[in-house]
């Protein structure tokens, strides 16, 4: 995911994140992408293929290789990130493992060559000379244009979008043949790279895995990506890539999305709540299961029939809209970890690190929580009710779900330096009772607002 790194999902609260001053200044290269909206951006990214054609013919089905001969596109791709950018960032406190991996494919296996501590420019150059590849995690933390692109892609897909930059020297390969659990878009930024793709051993795989050469067979695709080219392939597609002879180094950007976004993931999230709701009104679900069932090897016919009847009843309620289907945890994960709107930095007098909450989710919480806001954002006027119409500046950065069970609460998500920590650590979120109604002004950005880490809190706050 983009990857949403299990690598990047590890808790890094104790690790210092790079300062805002460390962001690389974007070049003034004119963008050939349609950045006016999420839809126009994606359409321009995959042109001349149309969006409808892409999802009908390629998405989750087969790879797409787009060759670009326009020098303006090649120049723009190169401006997104290059080796020189990474070299300039080395003085800003990049760390091995957290920010950078040094890898090389040796005898069909991935060899990690990381050291401990901070990354030095001399170390990077030395590793490149010794045929090692550089994997740089989540470069959108440092490049505004990538932030701008990826924030819109997250709105387009309704899913997290992550990225990695790979820099590989001449006649070298960083990773062995493998497949990923994400939909992958490759943008060739510098140089050239030879890609070989193979049929999946597990279509639409739900996890990352390395495949041995003797299992993958002959490639279905074998081509060279040049600067400005784009490649898409579905999750589960086995792939390997190397920089050909005569090319000093290759730099490509991987944009990845749709990690854990399958129908199975959706059902795993929403079904327990649906079953819990039904058990409150259906006494048969509260009856005890057969004695010694847990000691039996497997289940008998009667048990299977009973469970099947329960599942059919829940499905009937869903189809007839007796019950509502709400993937609360998936919504919370997306909203609390996604990139903030790129335009935040352009609002006068507003720094992203102190913007007020813009994302609200009503969910389940058995214990009340009291939140006290600073007076600078104190609500004024009538508090809106849940059924009121509220106009939002950034509607794609919030979700509202109402759960019928237990006590309804409001979960607040904030944008406290989110772009600097995008997919690098879990974001904080807070809960308070439904009775605590938010004024519509809190959905707007107040220049004097304090971020949630500075809010005075009382017992029971979950973060």
C-alpha positions in Angstrom: 0.0 0.0 0.0 0.8 1.9 -0.8 1.8 0.5 0.9 0.3 1.0 4.2 3.3 -0.5 5.7 3.0 -3.2 8.3 6.5 -1.9 8.0 4.8 1.5 8.3 2.0 0.6 10.6 4.4 -0.2 13.4 4.2 2.3 16.3 6.8 5.0 15.8 5.5 7.5 18.3 8.8 7.5 20.0 10.7 8.3 16.8 11.2 11.9 15.8 9.6 12.7 12.5 11.4 15.0 10.1 10.7 18.7 10.6 8.6 20.7 8.2 11.8 22.6 7.2 13.2 19.3 5.7 10.7 19.2 2.9 12.3 19.4 -0.5 11.2 22.5 -2.5 9.1 21.4 -5.5 10.3 22.5 -8.9 8.2 24.9 -11.0 7.8 22.2 -13.7 4.3 22.6 -15.2 2.1 19.6 -14.3 0.5 17.7 -17.2 -1.9 16.1 -14.8 -5.5 17.3 -14.2 -5.2 18.3 -10.6 -8.5 20.1 -10.5 -10.3 17.1 -9.0 -9.6 13.4 -8.0 -11.4 12.2 -11.2 -9.5 14.5 -13.6 -6.2 13.5 -11.9 -6.7 9.8 -12.4 -8.0 10.2 -15.9 -4.9 12.3 -16.9 -2.6 9.8 -15.1 -3.8 6.8 -17.3 -4.5 8.6 -20.5 -5.0 7.8 -23.4 -6.9 5.0 -21.6 -10.2 6.2 -20.2 -11.3 5.7 -16.6 -14.3 3.4 -17.6 -12.1 1.4 -19.9 -9.5 1.0 -17.3 -11.8 -0.4 -14.6 -13.6 -2.6 -17.1 -10.5 -4.1 -18.8 -7.5 -3.7 -16.4 -8.4 -3.1 -12.8 -7.8 -6.4 -10.8 -7.5 -8.2 -14.2 -4.3 -7.5 -16.1 -1.3 -5.2 -16.4 -1.3 -2.0 -18.3 1.9 -0.5 -19.8 1.7 3.1 -21.1 4.6 4.5 -23.1 5.0 8.3 -23.1 6.9 10.1 -25.8 6.0 13.7 -24.6 9.2 15.4 -23.2 7.0 17.5 -20.9 5.6 14.4 -19.2 9.1 13.0 -18.8 10.4 16.2 -17.3 7.4 16.4 -14.9 7.9 12.8 -13.7 11.6 13.5 -13.1 10.7 16.6 -11.0 8.6 14.4 -8.6 11.6 12.8 -7.1 15.2 12.0 -8.1 18.5 10.8 -6.6 19.6 14.4 -6.0 16.5 15.0 -3.8 17.4 12.0 -1.6 20.9 13.2 -1.3 19.8 16.6 -0.1 17.5 15.0 2.5 20.3 13.0 4.1 21.2 16.1 6.1 17.7 16.1 7.6 17.9 13.1 9.9 16.8 10.2 7.7 17.1 6.8 9.5 17.7 3.3 8.2 14.6 1.1 8.5 12.3 4.0 9.3 12.9 6.0 6.2 15.3 3.9 4.0 16.2 0.3 3.3 19.3 -0.7 1.4 18.5 -4.0 -0.4 19.9 -6.3 -3.1 18.7 -9.5 -4.7 21.3 -12.2 -4.1 20.7 -15.7 -5.5 16.9 -15.1 -5.6 16.7 -13.8 -2.1 16.3 -10.3 -0.6 19.4 -9.2 1.3 19.0 -6.2 3.6 22.2 -4.1 4.0 20.9 -1.5 6.5 23.1 -0.1 9.2 21.9 1.4 12.5 21.2 5.1 13.0 21.2 7.9 10.5 21.7 7.8 6.8 24.7 9.6 5.3 25.0 10.7 1.7 28.4 9.0 1.4 26.8 5.7 2.5 24.1 5.9 -0.1 26.6 6.6 -2.9 28.8 3.7 -1.7 25.9 1.3 -1.7 24.9 2.3 -5.2 28.4 1.7 -6.4 28.3 -1.8 -4.9 25.1 -2.5 -6.8 22.6 -2.2 -3.9 19.2 -0.6 -4.3 17.7 2.2 -2.2 14.1 1.9 -1.0 12.8 5.2 0.3 9.5 5.1 2.3 6.6 7.5 1.8 8.4 10.3 -0.1 5.2 12.4 -0.1 6.3 13.4 3.4 9.0 15.6 1.8 7.7 16.4 -1.7 4.6 18.6 -1.9 3.7 17.6 -5.5 3.5 14.0 -4.4 1.3 15.0 -1.4 -0.9 16.9 -3.9 -1.2 13.9 -6.2 -1.7 11.2 -3.5 -4.3 13.2 -1.5 -6.5 13.3 -4.6 -5.9 9.7 -5.4 -7.0 8.7 -1.8 -10.2 10.7 -2.5 -10.6 9.0 -5.9 -10.2 5.4 -4.6 -11.7 6.0 -1.2 -8.7 4.1 0.2 -5.2 4.8 1.5 -2.5 5.4 -1.1 1.1 4.8 -0.1 4.4 5.2 -2.0 8.0 4.1 -2.2 10.8 5.4 -4.3 13.3 2.7 -5.6 16.8 3.8 -6.9 18.7 0.9 -8.5 22.2 1.2 -10.1 23.2 -0.2 -13.5 22.9 -4.0 -14.0 21.4 -4.6 -10.6 18.2 -5.9 -9.0 17.0 -4.9 -5.6 14.2 -7.4 -4.9 13.6 -11.0 -5.9 10.5 -12.1 -7.8 7.5 -11.5 -5.5 3.9 -10.4 -5.4 2.2 -7.8 -3.3 -1.2 -7.4 -1.6 -1.8 -4.0 -3.2 -2.8 -2.5 -6.6 0.4 -1.0 -8.0 1.1 2.0 -10.2 4.7 2.5 -11.3 5.9 5.9 -12.5 9.4 5.8 -14.1 11.1 9.0 -12.9 14.7 8.7 -14.0 16.6 6.3 -16.3 15.2 3.0 -17.5 14.2 -0.3 -15.9 13.4 -3.7 -17.3 10.3 -5.3 -15.9 9.2 -8.9 -16.1 5.7 -9.8 -15.0 4.3 -13.3 -14.5 0.9 -14.9 -14.0 -0.2 -14.9 -10.3 0.1 -18.1 -8.3 -2.6 -16.6 -6.1 -4.9 -14.2 -7.9 -5.6 -10.9 -6.0 -3.3 -12.1 -3.2 -4.1 -10.8 0.3 -0.5 -10.9 1.5 3.1 -10.2 0.3 5.2 -13.2 -0.7 8.5 -14.0 -2.5 8.3 -16.6 -5.2 11.2 -18.9 -6.3 12.3 -18.7 -9.9 11.4 -22.3 -10.6 7.8 -21.7 -9.7 7.0 -18.6 -11.7 7.5 -19.9 -15.3 8.0 -17.6 -18.3 7.1 -14.0 -18.1 3.8 -12.8 -19.6 5.3 -9.3 -20.1 8.9 -8.3 -20.6 9.6 -4.6 -21.4 11.7 -1.5 -20.6 10.1 1.4 -18.7 11.5 4.8 -19.7 11.2 8.2 -18.0 7.6 9.3 -18.2 6.2 5.8 -18.7 3.5 4.3 -16.4 2.8 0.7 -15.5 -0.1 -0.8 -13.6 -0.6 -4.3 -12.4 -3.1 -6.0 -10.0 -2.2 -7.3 -6.6 -0.9 -10.9 -6.8 1.0 -10.2 -10.0 4.5 -11.7 -9.7 7.2 -9.2 -10.8 10.9 -8.4 -10.8 12.8 -5.5 -12.2 16.4 -4.6 -13.0 18.3 -1.6 -14.4 19.8 -2.5 -17.8 23.4 -2.0 -18.9 24.3 1.5 -20.0 21.9 3.2 -17.6 23.7 4.8 -14.6 20.7 4.3 -12.3 16.9 4.0 -12.4 14.5 5.8 -10.2 10.9 4.8 -10.1 7.9 5.6 -7.9 5.5 3.0 -6.7 2.0 4.2 -5.8 0.0 1.4 -4.1 -3.6 1.2 -2.9 -6.4 -1.1 -2.0 -4.6 -3.0 0.8 -7.2 -5.0 2.8 -10.1 -3.5 0.8 -11.7 -6.7 -0.4 -15.3 -7.9 0.1 -14.0 -10.3 2.7 -12.4 -7.4 4.6 -15.6 -5.4 4.5 -17.6 -8.4 5.8 -15.1 -9.1 8.6 -15.5 -5.5 9.8 -19.2 -5.0 9.5 -20.7 -8.5 10.2 -19.9 -8.7 14.0 -21.8 -5.4 14.6 -24.7 -6.7 12.5 -24.8 -10.0 14.4 -24.6 -8.1 17.7 -27.5 -5.9 16.8 -29.6 -8.9 15.8 -28.8 -10.8 19.0 -30.4 -8.0 21.0 -33.8 -8.6 19.4 -33.5 -12.3 18.5 -33.7 -14.6 21.5 -32.6 -17.7 19.6 -29.2 -16.1 19.1 -28.9 -15.8 22.9 -29.7 -19.4 23.5 -26.7 -21.6 24.6 -25.0 -23.8 22.0 -25.0 -27.6 22.4 -23.2 -29.0 25.4 -19.6 -30.1 24.7 -19.6 -28.5 21.2 -16.2 -27.0 21.8 -14.8 -30.5 22.6 -16.0 -32.1 19.4 -13.9 -32.6 16.3 -15.8 -30.4 13.8 -19.6 -29.8 13.9 -22.6 -32.0 13.2 -25.3 -31.6 10.6 -27.7 -29.9 13.0 -25.1 -27.3 14.1 -24.3 -26.5 10.5 -27.9 -26.1 9.6 -28.5 -23.8 12.7 -25.6 -21.6 11.8 -26.6 -21.5 8.1 -30.1 -20.4 9.1 -28.7 -17.6 11.3 -26.5 -16.3 8.4 -29.5 -16.4 6.0 -31.6 -14.4 8.5 -28.9 -11.7 8.8 -28.5 -11.6 5.0 -32.3 -11.3 4.6 -32.4 -8.4 7.0 -29.5 -6.7 5.1 -31.2 -7.1 1.7 -34.5 -5.8 3.1 -32.7 -2.9 4.8 -33.9 -4.0 8.2 -30.2 -3.7 9.3 -27.7 -1.2 8.1 -24.2 -2.2 6.9 -21.5 -0.1 8.4 -17.7 -0.9 8.2 -16.9 1.4 11.1 -13.3 0.2 11.7 -12.3 0.4 8.0 -13.8 4.0 7.9 -11.9 5.0 11.0 -8.7 3.5 9.7 -9.0 5.3 6.4 -10.0 8.7 7.7 -7.5 8.8 10.6 -4.6 7.8 8.4 -5.2 9.5 5.1 -3.4 12.6 3.9 -4.9 16.0 4.7 -6.0 18.3 1.9 -3.1 19.7 0.0 -4.7 23.2 -0.1 -4.4 23.5 3.7 -0.9 24.9 3.4 -2.3 27.6 1.1 -4.8 28.9 3.5 -3.6 32.3 4.9 -2.4 32.3 8.5 -2.9 28.6 8.9 -0.2 26.0 9.6 -1.2 22.4 9.1 0.2 21.4 12.4 -2.4 23.4 14.3 -5.5 22.9 12.2 -8.7 21.9 14.0 -10.6 18.6 13.6 -12.2 18.1 10.3 -13.2 14.4 10.5 -16.1 13.1 12.6 -17.3 9.6 13.0 -20.1 8.5 15.3 -19.4 5.0 16.6 -19.7 2.7 19.6 -18.2 3.6 22.9 -19.5 2.2 26.2 -17.9 4.8 28.5 -18.6 8.6 28.3 -15.7 10.9 27.5 -15.4 14.6 28.3 -13.5 16.9 26.0 -12.7 20.5 26.8 -11.7 22.8 23.8 -9.7 25.9 24.1 -11.7 29.1 24.1 -10.4 30.2 20.7 -12.6 27.5 19.1 -15.5 27.7 21.6 -18.8 26.9 19.8 -21.2 29.8 19.2 -24.9 29.6 18.4 -27.1 26.5 18.4 -25.4 23.2 18.5 -26.4 21.2 15.3 -28.1 17.9 15.8 -27.1 14.7 13.8 -30.1 15.2 11.4 -29.1 18.8 10.6 -27.5 19.8 7.3 -23.9 21.0 7.8 -21.8 22.4 5.0 -18.2 21.0 5.0 -15.1 22.3 3.3 -13.5 18.9 2.9 -16.3 16.3 2.8 -13.9 13.5 1.6 -12.0 13.9 4.9 -14.8 12.9 7.2 -17.3 10.1 7.7 -20.3 9.9 9.9 -21.7 6.5 11.0 -24.4 6.0 13.6 -24.5 2.7 15.5 -27.7 1.6 17.2 -26.0 -0.5 19.9 -24.8 0.8 23.3 -24.0 4.5 23.5 -23.4 6.6 20.5 -20.3 8.6 20.6 -18.4 11.0 18.4 -14.9 10.1 17.3 -12.7 13.1 16.3 -9.8 12.8 13.9 -7.3 15.6 13.4 -4.7 16.6 10.9 -1.8 17.2 13.3 1.2 17.1 10.9 -0.4 14.1 9.2 1.5 14.5 6.0 4.8 14.1 7.8 3.6 10.9 9.3 1.5 9.5 6.5 1.4 5.7 6.8 4.5 5.8 9.1 2.6 5.4 12.4 -1.0 5.1 13.7 -2.7 8.5 14.1 -4.5 9.6 17.3 -8.2 9.8 17.6 -10.6 10.8 20.4 -14.1 9.8 21.4 -16.8 11.8 23.2 -20.5 11.2 23.9 -23.0 11.9 21.2 -24.6 14.4 23.5 -21.5 16.6 22.9 -22.7 18.3 19.7 -20.2 20.1 17.5 -20.9 23.5 16.1 -20.6 23.7 12.3 -17.7 26.2 12.8 -15.5 23.4 14.1 -15.6 21.9 10.6 -13.8 24.9 9.3 -10.2 25.9 9.8 -9.6 28.4 12.5 -6.1 30.0 12.2 -5.9 30.3 16.0 -7.1 26.7 16.7 -5.0 24.4 18.9 -4.3 20.9 17.7 -5.7 18.0 19.7 -2.5 17.2 21.5 -2.9 20.5 23.3 -6.5 20.1 24.3 -7.3 19.9 28.0 -8.8 16.5 28.6 -10.6 14.8 31.4 -11.0 11.1 32.4 -11.8 8.5 29.9 -10.3 10.0 26.8 -9.2 7.3 24.3 -6.2 8.1 22.1 
